[in-house]
Amino acid sequence: MNIKAYIDKVNEISHLERDQQFLVLEMASNDACTQFKFLNFSRIAFFIRTLFIAILSGGSYLLFGYSAWLLIVTVFLGLLLSRVAVTEINTYLLLKSLRKILLEQHNSKLVNESI
């Protein structure tokens, strides 16, 4: 997963310097990967792409019959739609882990200040 694309885009950490943003995003990415041991970002992308292509190609075959140009169009459309879905899923998982890490850091800061 390319976490550089999220630098200066996430409101929760946009006030930090870029290198700090990168470190926090990297921690969030690692946390998201460890939460789902069997699914990491690349496996999610593979499964979603395969699912979209299979559903769209199978659906077009059932509705319109076999046609080479239609198969090419549905594969292209499946790849396009799956890219959007994969981006949304990856963003959701990364932001969920990022919020968890920021909350943990905030709570540990509060505990340290109270001591």
N, CA, C and O atoms as CSV, one atom per row, in Angstrom:
chain,resi,resn,atom,element,x,y,z
A,1,MET,N,N,0.844,-1.176,0.000
A,1,MET,CA,C,0.000,0.000,0.000
A,1,MET,C,C,0.891,1.241,0.000
A,1,MET,O,O,1.880,1.307,0.730
A,2,ASN,N,N,0.542,2.191,-0.800
A,2,ASN,CA,C,1.300,3.432,-0.903
A,2,ASN,C,C,0.757,4.446,0.101
A,2,ASN,O,O,-0.256,5.099,-0.152
A,3,ILE,N,N,1.436,4.572,1.241
A,3,ILE,CA,C,0.950,5.498,2.263
A,3,ILE,C,C,1.364,6.933,1.971
A,3,ILE,O,O,0.875,7.864,2.611
A,4,LYS,N,N,2.252,7.116,1.019
A,4,LYS,CA,C,2.647,8.480,0.660
A,4,LYS,C,C,1.472,9.274,0.083
A,4,LYS,O,O,1.446,10.502,0.160
A,5,ALA,N,N,0.515,8.569,-0.488
A,5,ALA,CA,C,-0.647,9.246,-1.066
A,5,ALA,C,C,-1.526,9.884,0.005
A,5,ALA,O,O,-2.320,10.775,-0.298
A,6,TYR,N,N,-1.394,9.441,1.247
A,6,TYR,CA,C,-2.229,9.954,2.329
A,6,TYR,C,C,-1.577,11.108,3.096
A,6,TYR,O,O,-2.212,11.714,3.960
A,7,ILE,N,N,-0.323,11.413,2.787
A,7,ILE,CA,C,0.361,12.521,3.465
A,7,ILE,C,C,-0.299,13.827,3.047
A,7,ILE,O,O,-0.545,14.051,1.862
A,8,ASP,N,N,-0.582,14.676,4.004
A,8,ASP,CA,C,-1.265,15.968,3.851
A,8,ASP,C,C,-2.722,15.829,3.413
A,8,ASP,O,O,-3.362,16.833,3.102
A,9,LYS,N,N,-3.254,14.627,3.381
A,9,LYS,CA,C,-4.644,14.421,2.985
A,9,LYS,C,C,-5.551,14.067,4.166
A,9,LYS,O,O,-6.767,14.247,4.092
A,10,VAL,N,N,-4.962,13.563,5.254
A,10,VAL,CA,C,-5.739,13.132,6.413
A,10,VAL,C,C,-5.821,14.292,7.406
A,10,VAL,O,O,-4.796,14.791,7.869
A,11,ASN,N,N,-7.029,14.713,7.725
A,11,ASN,CA,C,-7.228,15.886,8.575
A,11,ASN,C,C,-6.653,15.701,9.981
A,11,ASN,O,O,-6.170,16.658,10.587
A,12,GLU,N,N,-6.705,14.473,10.498
A,12,GLU,CA,C,-6.267,14.232,11.865
A,12,GLU,C,C,-4.782,14.486,12.067
A,12,GLU,O,O,-4.354,14.832,13.168
A,13,ILE,N,N,-3.994,14.319,11.013
A,13,ILE,CA,C,-2.545,14.477,11.156
A,13,ILE,C,C,-1.967,15.521,10.204
A,13,ILE,O,O,-0.746,15.626,10.088
A,14,SER,N,N,-2.787,16.275,9.539
A,14,SER,CA,C,-2.277,17.237,8.554
A,14,SER,C,C,-1.484,18.372,9.193
A,14,SER,O,O,-0.719,19.052,8.509
A,15,HIS,N,N,-1.658,18.584,10.495
A,15,HIS,CA,C,-0.918,19.640,11.181
A,15,HIS,C,C,0.524,19.221,11.500
A,15,HIS,O,O,1.352,20.070,11.827
A,16,LEU,N,N,0.828,17.933,11.409
A,16,LEU,CA,C,2.174,17.439,11.693
A,16,LEU,C,C,3.080,17.666,10.495
A,16,LEU,O,O,2.611,17.917,9.384
A,17,GLU,N,N,4.383,17.577,10.732
A,17,GLU,CA,C,5.334,17.663,9.625
A,17,GLU,C,C,5.234,16.395,8.791
A,17,GLU,O,O,4.729,15.371,9.252
A,18,ARG,N,N,5.717,16.477,7.569
A,18,ARG,CA,C,5.544,15.365,6.631
A,18,ARG,C,C,6.225,14.083,7.113
A,18,ARG,O,O,5.663,13.001,6.946
A,19,ASP,N,N,7.413,14.173,7.702
A,19,ASP,CA,C,8.076,12.961,8.164
A,19,ASP,C,C,7.337,12.329,9.342
A,19,ASP,O,O,7.304,11.105,9.473
A,20,GLN,N,N,6.750,13.157,10.193
A,20,GLN,CA,C,5.948,12.635,11.296
A,20,GLN,C,C,4.660,12.001,10.763
A,20,GLN,O,O,4.225,10.964,11.262
A,21,GLN,N,N,4.059,12.617,9.761
A,21,GLN,CA,C,2.872,12.042,9.139
A,21,GLN,C,C,3.187,10.665,8.548
A,21,GLN,O,O,2.411,9.719,8.685
A,22,PHE,N,N,4.341,10.578,7.889
A,22,PHE,CA,C,4.736,9.308,7.293
A,22,PHE,C,C,4.910,8.235,8.362
A,22,PHE,O,O,4.472,7.100,8.172
A,23,LEU,N,N,5.540,8.576,9.480
A,23,LEU,CA,C,5.744,7.596,10.548
A,23,LEU,C,C,4.421,7.138,11.153
A,23,LEU,O,O,4.228,5.948,11.404
A,24,VAL,N,N,3.517,8.078,11.386
A,24,VAL,CA,C,2.222,7.721,11.966
A,24,VAL,C,C,1.413,6.873,10.989
A,24,VAL,O,O,0.767,5.906,11.393
A,25,LEU,N,N,1.446,7.231,9.709
A,25,LEU,CA,C,0.738,6.443,8.700
A,25,LEU,C,C,1.343,5.051,8.550
A,25,LEU,O,O,0.624,4.078,8.324
A,26,GLU,N,N,2.650,4.958,8.674
A,26,GLU,CA,C,3.304,3.653,8.605
A,26,GLU,C,C,2.909,2.783,9.799
A,26,GLU,O,O,2.688,1.581,9.653
A,27,MET,N,N,2.823,3.395,10.976
A,27,MET,CA,C,2.358,2.661,12.154
A,27,MET,C,C,0.919,2.192,11.954
A,27,MET,O,O,0.581,1.061,12.304
A,28,ALA,N,N,0.084,3.039,11.402
A,28,ALA,CA,C,-1.311,2.678,11.152
A,28,ALA,C,C,-1.409,1.557,10.120
A,28,ALA,O,O,-2.233,0.654,10.263
A,29,SER,N,N,-0.583,1.610,9.094
A,29,SER,CA,C,-0.585,0.561,8.083
A,29,SER,C,C,-0.149,-0.775,8.678
A,29,SER,O,O,-0.754,-1.809,8.395
A,30,ASN,N,N,0.882,-0.755,9.488
A,30,ASN,CA,C,1.335,-1.979,10.145
A,30,ASN,C,C,0.278,-2.513,11.101
A,30,ASN,O,O,0.077,-3.724,11.193
A,31,ASP,N,N,-0.399,-1.612,11.815
A,31,ASP,CA,C,-1.455,-2.028,12.729
A,31,ASP,C,C,-2.615,-2.656,11.971
A,31,ASP,O,O,-3.174,-3.661,12.412
A,32,ALA,N,N,-2.977,-2.077,10.848
A,32,ALA,CA,C,-4.075,-2.629,10.044
A,32,ALA,C,C,-3.716,-4.009,9.507
A,32,ALA,O,O,-4.575,-4.888,9.434
A,33,CYS,N,N,-2.455,-4.207,9.132
A,33,CYS,CA,C,-2.032,-5.513,8.617
A,33,CYS,C,C,-1.988,-6.564,9.719
A,33,CYS,O,O,-2.284,-7.732,9.468
A,34,THR,N,N,-1.625,-6.170,10.927
A,34,THR,CA,C,-1.576,-7.144,12.015
A,34,THR,C,C,-2.968,-7.463,12.548
A,34,THR,O,O,-3.178,-8.545,13.097
A,35,GLN,N,N,-3.919,-6.550,12.400
A,35,GLN,CA,C,-5.284,-6.826,12.830
A,35,GLN,C,C,-5.892,-7.953,12.017
A,35,GLN,O,O,-6.575,-8.818,12.566
A,36,PHE,N,N,-5.653,-7.949,10.736
A,36,PHE,CA,C,-6.173,-8.973,9.846
A,36,PHE,C,C,-5.000,-9.818,9.363
A,36,PHE,O,O,-4.446,-9.571,8.291
A,37,LYS,N,N,-4.626,-10.813,10.158
A,37,LYS,CA,C,-3.428,-11.590,9.874
A,37,LYS,C,C,-3.476,-12.281,8.509
A,37,LYS,O,O,-2.468,-12.336,7.805
A,38,PHE,N,N,-4.636,-12.804,8.138
A,38,PHE,CA,C,-4.734,-13.530,6.878
A,38,PHE,C,C,-4.998,-12.610,5.696
A,38,PHE,O,O,-4.796,-13.006,4.548
A,39,LEU,N,N,-5.447,-11.385,5.961
A,39,LEU,CA,C,-5.715,-10.442,4.879
A,39,LEU,C,C,-4.830,-9.207,5.038
A,39,LEU,O,O,-4.939,-8.473,6.020
A,40,ASN,N,N,-3.976,-8.997,4.083
A,40,ASN,CA,C,-3.254,-7.731,4.059
A,40,ASN,C,C,-3.758,-6.940,2.857
A,40,ASN,O,O,-4.631,-7.405,2.124
A,41,PHE,N,N,-3.223,-5.780,2.661
A,41,PHE,CA,C,-3.736,-4.887,1.626
A,41,PHE,C,C,-3.630,-5.495,0.225
A,41,PHE,O,O,-4.531,-5.308,-0.594
A,42,SER,N,N,-2.554,-6.214,-0.061
A,42,SER,CA,C,-2.404,-6.783,-1.407
A,42,SER,C,C,-3.362,-7.948,-1.633
A,42,SER,O,O,-3.854,-8.124,-2.747
A,43,ARG,N,N,-3.635,-8.743,-0.609
A,43,ARG,CA,C,-4.591,-9.840,-0.763
A,43,ARG,C,C,-6.011,-9.312,-0.912
A,43,ARG,O,O,-6.800,-9.849,-1.689
A,44,ILE,N,N,-6.333,-8.267,-0.172
A,44,ILE,CA,C,-7.652,-7.648,-0.315
A,44,ILE,C,C,-7.833,-7.160,-1.753
A,44,ILE,O,O,-8.883,-7.373,-2.359
A,45,ALA,N,N,-6.817,-6.514,-2.286
A,45,ALA,CA,C,-6.890,-5.997,-3.657
A,45,ALA,C,C,-7.082,-7.146,-4.656
A,45,ALA,O,O,-7.881,-7.030,-5.585
A,46,PHE,N,N,-6.355,-8.246,-4.468
A,46,PHE,CA,C,-6.483,-9.388,-5.370
A,46,PHE,C,C,-7.891,-9.976,-5.319
A,46,PHE,O,O,-8.496,-10.233,-6.360
A,47,PHE,N,N,-8.410,-10.189,-4.114
A,47,PHE,CA,C,-9.739,-10.782,-3.972
A,47,PHE,C,C,-10.830,-9.879,-4.542
A,47,PHE,O,O,-11.750,-10.358,-5.204
A,48,ILE,N,N,-10.731,-8.591,-4.292
A,48,ILE,CA,C,-11.747,-7.659,-4.795
A,48,ILE,C,C,-11.709,-7.608,-6.317
A,48,ILE,O,O,-12.757,-7.634,-6.962
A,49,ARG,N,N,-10.513,-7.535,-6.897
A,49,ARG,CA,C,-10.409,-7.491,-8.361
A,49,ARG,C,C,-10.970,-8.759,-8.994
A,49,ARG,O,O,-11.720,-8.707,-9.969
A,50,THR,N,N,-10.590,-9.900,-8.418
A,50,THR,CA,C,-11.098,-11.171,-8.947
A,50,THR,C,C,-12.610,-11.245,-8.838
A,50,THR,O,O,-13.283,-11.678,-9.773
A,51,LEU,N,N,-13.143,-10.827,-7.708
A,51,LEU,CA,C,-14.584,-10.863,-7.489
A,51,LEU,C,C,-15.327,-9.962,-8.477
A,51,LEU,O,O,-16.325,-10.379,-9.066
A,52,PHE,N,N,-14.851,-8.744,-8.660
A,52,PHE,CA,C,-15.511,-7.808,-9.580
A,52,PHE,C,C,-15.468,-8.322,-11.019
A,52,PHE,O,O,-16.468,-8.256,-11.733
A,53,ILE,N,N,-14.314,-8.832,-11.441
A,53,ILE,CA,C,-14.202,-9.336,-12.813
A,53,ILE,C,C,-15.103,-10.548,-13.006
A,53,ILE,O,O,-15.777,-10.666,-14.029
A,54,ALA,N,N,-15.118,-11.443,-12.034
A,54,ALA,CA,C,-15.941,-12.649,-12.162
A,54,ALA,C,C,-17.428,-12.307,-12.192
A,54,ALA,O,O,-18.172,-12.845,-13.012
A,55,ILE,N,N,-17.861,-11.424,-11.311
A,55,ILE,CA,C,-19.282,-11.072,-11.266
A,55,ILE,C,C,-19.716,-10.348,-12.545
A,55,ILE,O,O,-20.741,-10.680,-13.140
A,56,LEU,N,N,-18.930,-9.366,-12.952
A,56,LEU,CA,C,-19.312,-8.620,-14.153
A,56,LEU,C,C,-19.227,-9.466,-15.423
A,56,LEU,O,O,-20.104,-9.384,-16.284
A,57,SER,N,N,-18.186,-10.270,-15.541
A,57,SER,CA,C,-18.060,-11.120,-16.733
A,57,SER,C,C,-19.144,-12.194,-16.750
A,57,SER,O,O,-19.755,-12.455,-17.787
A,58,GLY,N,N,-19.378,-12.813,-15.595
A,58,GLY,CA,C,-20.430,-13.828,-15.524
A,58,GLY,C,C,-21.805,-13.238,-15.768
A,58,GLY,O,O,-22.627,-13.839,-16.459
A,59,GLY,N,N,-22.061,-12.070,-15.208
A,59,GLY,CA,C,-23.344,-11.410,-15.413
A,59,GLY,C,C,-23.568,-11.020,-16.859
A,59,GLY,O,O,-24.665,-11.183,-17.394
A,60,SER,N,N,-22.520,-10.501,-17.492
A,60,SER,CA,C,-22.681,-10.116,-18.902
A,60,SER,C,C,-22.867,-11.349,-19.781
A,60,SER,O,O,-23.591,-11.295,-20.775
A,61,TYR,N,N,-22.222,-12.458,-19.423
A,61,TYR,CA,C,-22.408,-13.686,-20.205
A,61,TYR,C,C,-23.838,-14.200,-20.065
A,61,TYR,O,O,-24.458,-14.615,-21.044
A,62,LEU,N,N,-24.355,-14.167,-18.831
A,62,LEU,CA,C,-25.718,-14.639,-18.616
A,62,LEU,C,C,-26.758,-13.736,-19.280
A,62,LEU,O,O,-27.769,-14.224,-19.786
A,63,LEU,N,N,-26.519,-12.436,-19.280
A,63,LEU,CA,C,-27.484,-11.504,-19.853
A,63,LEU,C,C,-27.375,-11.367,-21.370
A,63,LEU,O,O,-28.388,-11.294,-22.066
A,64,PHE,N,N,-26.149,-11.332,-21.876
A,64,PHE,CA,C,-25.961,-11.001,-23.283
A,64,PHE,C,C,-25.336,-12.116,-24.111
A,64,PHE,O,O,-25.256,-11.991,-25.333
A,65,GLY,N,N,-24.899,-13.181,-23.496
A,65,GLY,CA,C,-24.251,-14.256,-24.231
A,65,GLY,C,C,-22.774,-13.978,-24.421
A,65,GLY,O,O,-22.259,-12.962,-23.955
A,66,TYR,N,N,-22.102,-14.876,-25.100
A,66,TYR,CA,C,-20.664,-14.740,-25.277
A,66,TYR,C,C,-20.354,-13.795,-26.432
A,66,TYR,O,O,-20.847,-13.958,-27.549
A,67,SER,N,N,-19.530,-12.814,-26.131
A,67,SER,CA,C,-19.043,-11.893,-27.146
A,67,SER,C,C,-17.668,-11.429,-26.694
A,67,SER,O,O,-17.502,-11.010,-25.548
A,68,ALA,N,N,-16.692,-11.499,-27.570
A,68,ALA,CA,C,-15.316,-11.170,-27.195
A,68,ALA,C,C,-15.187,-9.710,-26.779
A,68,ALA,O,O,-14.530,-9.410,-25.781
A,69,TRP,N,N,-15.797,-8.807,-27.520
A,69,TRP,CA,C,-15.669,-7.386,-27.180
A,69,TRP,C,C,-16.377,-7.076,-25.865
A,69,TRP,O,O,-15.923,-6.226,-25.098
A,70,LEU,N,N,-17.493,-7.767,-25.603
A,70,LEU,CA,C,-18.209,-7.564,-24.346
A,70,LEU,C,C,-17.389,-8.072,-23.165
A,70,LEU,O,O,-17.394,-7.466,-22.093
A,71,LEU,N,N,-16.684,-9.188,-23.365
A,71,LEU,CA,C,-15.805,-9.713,-22.319
A,71,LEU,C,C,-14.689,-8.724,-22.002
A,71,LEU,O,O,-14.363,-8.505,-20.835
A,72,ILE,N,N,-14.109,-8.131,-23.028
A,72,ILE,CA,C,-13.044,-7.144,-22.827
A,72,ILE,C,C,-13.578,-5.923,-22.084
A,72,ILE,O,O,-12.920,-5.409,-21.180
A,73,VAL,N,N,-14.746,-5.464,-22.455
A,73,VAL,CA,C,-15.351,-4.303,-21.800
A,73,VAL,C,C,-15.648,-4.605,-20.336
A,73,VAL,O,O,-15.389,-3.773,-19.466
A,74,THR,N,N,-16.191,-5.790,-20.060
A,74,THR,CA,C,-16.527,-6.114,-18.660
A,74,THR,C,C,-15.276,-6.305,-17.811
A,74,THR,O,O,-15.270,-5.943,-16.634
A,75,VAL,N,N,-14.224,-6.865,-18.387
A,75,VAL,CA,C,-12.964,-6.990,-17.630
A,75,VAL,C,C,-12.414,-5.599,-17.326
A,75,VAL,O,O,-11.992,-5.336,-16.200
A,76,PHE,N,N,-12.412,-4.715,-18.306
A,76,PHE,CA,C,-11.945,-3.344,-18.086
A,76,PHE,C,C,-12.801,-2.636,-17.042
A,76,PHE,O,O,-12.275,-1.976,-16.146
A,77,LEU,N,N,-14.117,-2.775,-17.159
A,77,LEU,CA,C,-15.024,-2.162,-16.193
A,77,LEU,C,C,-14.836,-2.760,-14.803
A,77,LEU,O,O,-14.885,-2.042,-13.805
A,78,GLY,N,N,-14.623,-4.068,-14.737
A,78,GLY,CA,C,-14.368,-4.726,-13.456
A,78,GLY,C,C,-13.099,-4.221,-12.796
A,78,GLY,O,O,-13.071,-3.996,-11.586
A,79,LEU,N,N,-12.042,-4.040,-13.588
A,79,LEU,CA,C,-10.793,-3.503,-13.047
A,79,LEU,C,C,-10.961,-2.067,-12.564
A,79,LEU,O,O,-10.427,-1.685,-11.522
A,80,LEU,N,N,-11.698,-1.284,-13.323
A,80,LEU,CA,C,-11.933,0.111,-12.949
A,80,LEU,C,C,-12.731,0.211,-11.644
A,80,LEU,O,O,-12.348,0.935,-10.725
A,81,LEU,N,N,-13.830,-0.515,-11.579
A,81,LEU,CA,C,-14.659,-0.481,-10.363
A,81,LEU,C,C,-13.943,-1.083,-9.165
A,81,LEU,O,O,-14.102,-0.608,-8.040
A,82,SER,N,N,-13.152,-2.128,-9.402
A,82,SER,CA,C,-12.436,-2.741,-8.282
A,82,SER,C,C,-11.351,-1.812,-7.751
A,82,SER,O,O,-11.043,-1.837,-6.560
A,83,ARG,N,N,-10.779,-1.007,-8.610
A,83,ARG,CA,C,-9.772,-0.041,-8.135
A,83,ARG,C,C,-10.403,0.956,-7.173
A,83,ARG,O,O,-9.818,1.296,-6.145
A,84,VAL,N,N,-11.585,1.416,-7.510
A,84,VAL,CA,C,-12.304,2.335,-6.621
A,84,VAL,C,C,-12.638,1.639,-5.304
A,84,VAL,O,O,-12.446,2.208,-4.229
A,85,ALA,N,N,-13.138,0.409,-5.389
A,85,ALA,CA,C,-13.500,-0.337,-4.178
A,85,ALA,C,C,-12.280,-0.620,-3.312
A,85,ALA,O,O,-12.349,-0.475,-2.092
A,86,VAL,N,N,-11.176,-1.017,-3.912
A,86,VAL,CA,C,-9.951,-1.304,-3.154
A,86,VAL,C,C,-9.435,-0.044,-2.480
A,86,VAL,O,O,-9.010,-0.090,-1.326
A,87,THR,N,N,-9.466,1.068,-3.179
A,87,THR,CA,C,-9.018,2.329,-2.586
A,87,THR,C,C,-9.884,2.706,-1.388
A,87,THR,O,O,-9.370,3.124,-0.351
A,88,GLU,N,N,-11.180,2.559,-1.533
A,88,GLU,CA,C,-12.088,2.882,-0.423
A,88,GLU,C,C,-11.867,1.959,0.771
A,88,GLU,O,O,-11.844,2.421,1.912
A,89,ILE,N,N,-11.706,0.669,0.523
A,89,ILE,CA,C,-11.490,-0.287,1.609
A,89,ILE,C,C,-10.162,-0.021,2.295
A,89,ILE,O,O,-10.099,0.001,3.524
A,90,ASN,N,N,-9.099,0.182,1.526
A,90,ASN,CA,C,-7.787,0.467,2.111
A,90,ASN,C,C,-7.809,1.759,2.916
A,90,ASN,O,O,-7.227,1.827,3.998
A,91,THR,N,N,-8.472,2.777,2.397
A,91,THR,CA,C,-8.569,4.048,3.125
A,91,THR,C,C,-9.329,3.862,4.426
A,91,THR,O,O,-8.925,4.392,5.461
A,92,TYR,N,N,-10.417,3.120,4.385
A,92,TYR,CA,C,-11.200,2.867,5.594
A,92,TYR,C,C,-10.363,2.136,6.647
A,92,TYR,O,O,-10.353,2.527,7.814
A,93,LEU,N,N,-9.663,1.077,6.236
A,93,LEU,CA,C,-8.856,0.308,7.190
A,93,LEU,C,C,-7.708,1.138,7.750
A,93,LEU,O,O,-7.402,1.063,8.940
A,94,LEU,N,N,-7.077,1.928,6.892
A,94,LEU,CA,C,-5.962,2.758,7.349
A,94,LEU,C,C,-6.443,3.838,8.319
A,94,LEU,O,O,-5.811,4.063,9.352
A,95,LEU,N,N,-7.542,4.504,8.003
A,95,LEU,CA,C,-8.054,5.556,8.888
A,95,LEU,C,C,-8.549,4.987,10.208
A,95,LEU,O,O,-8.412,5.629,11.249
A,96,LYS,N,N,-9.118,3.800,10.176
A,96,LYS,CA,C,-9.555,3.146,11.411
A,96,LYS,C,C,-8.361,2.868,12.320
A,96,LYS,O,O,-8.419,3.132,13.521
A,97,SER,N,N,-7.293,2.342,11.758
A,97,SER,CA,C,-6.081,2.087,12.541
A,97,SER,C,C,-5.418,3.384,12.977
A,97,SER,O,O,-4.875,3.469,14.078
A,98,LEU,N,N,-5.460,4.390,12.119
A,98,LEU,CA,C,-4.863,5.683,12.465
A,98,LEU,C,C,-5.576,6.306,13.663
A,98,LEU,O,O,-4.927,6.805,14.583
A,99,ARG,N,N,-6.894,6.279,13.654
A,99,ARG,CA,C,-7.644,6.824,14.792
A,99,ARG,C,C,-7.350,6.057,16.068
A,99,ARG,O,O,-7.258,6.648,17.145
A,100,LYS,N,N,-7.202,4.756,15.954
A,100,LYS,CA,C,-6.872,3.929,17.123
A,100,LYS,C,C,-5.500,4.309,17.682
A,100,LYS,O,O,-5.336,4.435,18.896
A,101,ILE,N,N,-4.536,4.489,16.815
A,101,ILE,CA,C,-3.181,4.848,17.253
A,101,ILE,C,C,-3.165,6.245,17.861
A,101,ILE,O,O,-2.536,6.461,18.896
A,102,LEU,N,N,-3.847,7.190,17.232
A,102,LEU,CA,C,-3.889,8.552,17.776
A,102,LEU,C,C,-4.582,8.587,19.129
A,102,LEU,O,O,-4.171,9.341,20.011
A,103,LEU,N,N,-5.628,7.783,19.307
A,103,LEU,CA,C,-6.310,7.708,20.595
A,103,LEU,C,C,-5.402,7.105,21.654
A,103,LEU,O,O,-5.380,7.574,22.792
A,104,GLU,N,N,-4.656,6.072,21.293
A,104,GLU,CA,C,-3.715,5.478,22.238
A,104,GLU,C,C,-2.621,6.466,22.625
A,104,GLU,O,O,-2.251,6.560,23.795
A,105,GLN,N,N,-2.103,7.200,21.647
A,105,GLN,CA,C,-1.072,8.194,21.940
A,105,GLN,C,C,-1.622,9.303,22.828
A,105,GLN,O,O,-0.939,9.766,23.742
A,106,HIS,N,N,-2.855,9.731,22.564
A,106,HIS,CA,C,-3.473,10.773,23.373
A,106,HIS,C,C,-3.697,10.286,24.806
A,106,HIS,O,O,-3.439,11.020,25.759
A,107,ASN,N,N,-4.172,9.060,24.955
A,107,ASN,CA,C,-4.408,8.519,26.295
A,107,ASN,C,C,-3.105,8.331,27.063
A,107,ASN,O,O,-3.053,8.597,28.263
A,108,SER,N,N,-2.061,7.881,26.392
A,108,SER,CA,C,-0.773,7.714,27.081
A,108,SER,C,C,-0.190,9.073,27.475
A,108,SER,O,O,0.466,9.192,28.509
A,109,LYS,N,N,-0.430,10.096,26.650
A,109,LYS,CA,C,0.029,11.445,26.974
A,109,LYS,C,C,-0.706,11.977,28.208
A,109,LYS,O,O,-0.108,12.622,29.070
A,110,LEU,N,N,-1.997,11.700,28.277
A,110,LEU,CA,C,-2.785,12.137,29.445
A,110,LEU,C,C,-2.345,11.423,30.716
A,110,LEU,O,O,-2.301,12.031,31.786
A,111,VAL,N,N,-2.022,10.155,30.609
A,111,VAL,CA,C,-1.564,9.393,31.768
A,111,VAL,C,C,-0.222,9.923,32.231
A,111,VAL,O,O,0.003,10.066,33.433
A,112,ASN,N,N,0.669,10.216,31.306
A,112,ASN,CA,C,2.001,10.728,31.659
A,112,ASN,C,C,1.893,12.105,32.306
A,112,ASN,O,O,2.662,12.416,33.215
A,113,GLU,N,N,0.952,12.936,31.854
A,113,GLU,CA,C,0.784,14.259,32.436
A,113,GLU,C,C,0.184,14.193,33.839
A,113,GLU,O,O,0.480,15.042,34.680
A,114,SER,N,N,-0.642,13.208,34.091
A,114,SER,CA,C,-1.257,13.101,35.406
A,114,SER,C,C,-0.302,12.540,36.458
A,114,SER,O,O,-0.536,12.692,37.657
A,115,ILE,N,N,0.760,11.898,36.012
A,115,ILE,CA,C,1.742,11.331,36.951
A,115,ILE,C,C,2.750,12.357,37.303
A,115,ILE,O,O,3.664,12.083,38.081
